[in-house]
Amino acid sequence: MPLSVGTKAPDFTLSTKTGDGPKQVRLSDNFGKRNTLLLFFPMAFTGTCTTEMCEVSAGLNAYTGLNAAVYGISGDNPTVPLLSDYDHKTAKTYGVMYDAFLPQMNLGMGGVPKRSAFVIDKNGVIQYAESNDDARQLPNFEKIKAKLAELK
């Protein structure tokens, strides 16, 4: 069960890859400055994940205009612009991991994050939470943008 609205967002530090090399990103660095949108991805570069990343990337200016930092989180190795939760600790902490991902394929992949979204306000409190068991179900970006507009 995902963390609920009103819960203090657990802090984390995850790595990403930038043009200057690896970088550590800490959630709490945004506290007191801007809101944060976390988007958990089951696996980067699959069809639905690519669709979601393209939609968010194309509309990134809208999120910037809403005073929000946007972070994608995946269990993959650090890539741009995803944060790597390689050991799945952050997905577990946020309550958005599969016990078994694609069990019908016998892949033995537990801990993979569910497609999920969290809006965290400047005080570090979760103001919107959505987690989908169906990996093909994209987050409701209209509701996410509406919540960020309220918090702006």
N, C-alpha and C positions, 0 to 999 in steps of 0.2 A: 504494500500500500504506500503510495507516495506521501511525502510530507504534506501537511495540510496548510491551508491559508492561515496566517496568523503565527506560524511557527518561525522562530529565528532560523535563518538560513545557515546551515553548517558551512564554516569557512573551509577552503581548500586551496592548495597550490598545485597547479598542473602545468606541464610543459607544452610548448607549441614550437613551431619552426617559423622563423621569420627570415627575411632577406639577409639579416645580420647573423643568422644562426639560431640555435636553441634559445628560448626565453621562458622564464617562469612567470606564470600569471596567477595572482592571488585574488580571490573573490573580494575579500575585505578591503582591497585597495580602492574599490569603488564606493565604499560606504562613506556617507557624508558628502559625496560629490555627484553621483548619478545613479539612476536605476540600472538594473541588470536583467537581461533576458538570457536564461540558460536553455539551450536546446540539446537534449540528449539524443544521440543517433545510435541505432543498433550497430551498424557497420558503415563506415564511410565508403563512398563510391559504388554503392548499390543503386538500383534505379530510383527507388523512392527517396533515399537519402540525397541523391544528386538533385532530384526535383526540389526537395525542401531547401537544400543549400542554395540552389539557383534562385529560388523565389526570395529567400531572405537576402541574398547578396544583391539582387537586382533592386530590392527595396531598402537597402541599408541606409540611405539618406533619410528615409521616413523614421527609422529608429533613432538615428542621430538627432533628428529634429524633435524627438520625444525625450531627449536627454537620457538615452539608454545605451549602455554597452551591450553588445551581443556576442555570446560565446557558444560555439558548438562544442559538445563533449562526446567523444567516442572512445571506445576501447582500442582503437587502432594506434599505431605508432604516431608520434607527433607529425602533423602535416598542417599546412596553411589552409584555412584559418581555424582548424580544429584544435582543441586542447586534448591531450592524451590522458585518458583515465585507464591506462594499460592494465593495471591490476584490479580495475572495477571497484575500487574503494569508494569513490565519489558516487557512483550509481547506487551502490548498496546503502550509503549514508542517506541518500535522497529517496530511498525506497522504490527505485525504478529499474530493478534488474530482473531479467528472466531467470527462473530456476533452470530452464532448458530452452535454448533458442532453436527454433525449427526442429523440435523433437522427432518429427516424422522423417527427418533426413538422417537421424542418428549421428549428429555432428558432435555431440558431447560438449556443447558450448554453454555452460552455465555462467551467469554473471553479466551477460551481454545486456546493455541498457535498453529499456523499452523506449520507444519514441515518446519523448516527454518534453514539457516546457514549464519553466518556472519564471515568474516575474518577481524580482526581489527589489524592494524599495531602497531608498538611500540609507535607511536605518538598518538594513540587513534583514528585513522581515518579508517573508513570502506573501505576496499579494494575489498571486494567481498560480494555480497548479493544474497541470493536465498530464495524464499518462495514459498511453494507449497500448493495450495488449496486442492489437493488430499492428504489426510493423509497417503496414501499407497506409495506415491512417495518419495523415498529416495533422499537426496541431492547428487549432482554430486561430489563425493569424489576425482575423478581424477582432476577436475578443482580446487577444494579446495587445494589439495596438490600442484598443479602447481603454484597457486597464492602464497602459503606459501613459495615455493622454490624461487620465484622471490623476496620475501621480506626478505629472510634469510640474 
